[in-house]
Amino acid sequence: MIKVTIVRDDRKAIIRFTVSGHAFYNDPGKDIVCAGVTAVTVGAINAIEKLTGLEPNAYTESGLLEATAPRSEEPARDDQVQLLLEGMVAALETIEDYYGKHVKIKEIFEQEGG
């Protein structure tokens, strides 16, 4: 199962997210659930970089993606980052709605700096 953890601060802004595991919906290379989750999450990271000029701190290996939202001195750019990340969450929730046996999303809240 793919587990997605969205970490938010006390203002509900996304601080970081982690995607771990494998969907096991189909054989590797034919797994549409894995491909969908990967496209949505990596696409969000790429969109942040391309559209805001900010570079998310991201780490990836087989079955794992960890990314931290970049911060800017410009509130408008932070808002853009959050909009792209919320779009990612909406797309992941759609995948979870259809393939809930293979993808689970949880959100946790933590204090800033913690």
URFENZI-V301316 format. One record per backbone hydrogen bond with DSSP energy under -0.5 kcal/mol. CO is the residue of the C=O (numbers start at 1). NH is the residue of the N-H. Records with the same first field share a line. If there is no record, write none. Layout:
BEGIN
CO = NH / NH
END
This chain:
BEGIN
1 = 3
2 = 4 / 104
3 = 20
4 = 6 / 106
5 = 7 / 18
6 = 8 / 108
7 = 15 / 16
8 = 110
9 = 12
13 = 9
15 = 69
16 = 7
17 = 67
18 = 5
19 = 65
20 = 3
27 = 30
30 = 32
31 = 35
32 = 36
33 = 37
34 = 38
35 = 39
36 = 40
37 = 41
38 = 42 / 43
39 = 43
40 = 44
41 = 45
42 = 46
43 = 47
44 = 48
45 = 49
46 = 50
47 = 51
48 = 52 / 53 / 54
49 = 53
54 = 56
56 = 58
57 = 68
59 = 66
61 = 64
63 = 21
64 = 61
65 = 19
66 = 59
67 = 17
68 = 57
73 = 75
74 = 77 / 78
75 = 79
76 = 80
77 = 81
78 = 82
79 = 83
80 = 84
81 = 85
82 = 86
83 = 87
84 = 88
85 = 89
86 = 90
87 = 91
88 = 92
89 = 93
90 = 94
91 = 95
92 = 96
93 = 97
94 = 98
95 = 99
99 = 102 / 103
102 = 2
104 = 4
106 = 6
108 = 8
111 = 114
END
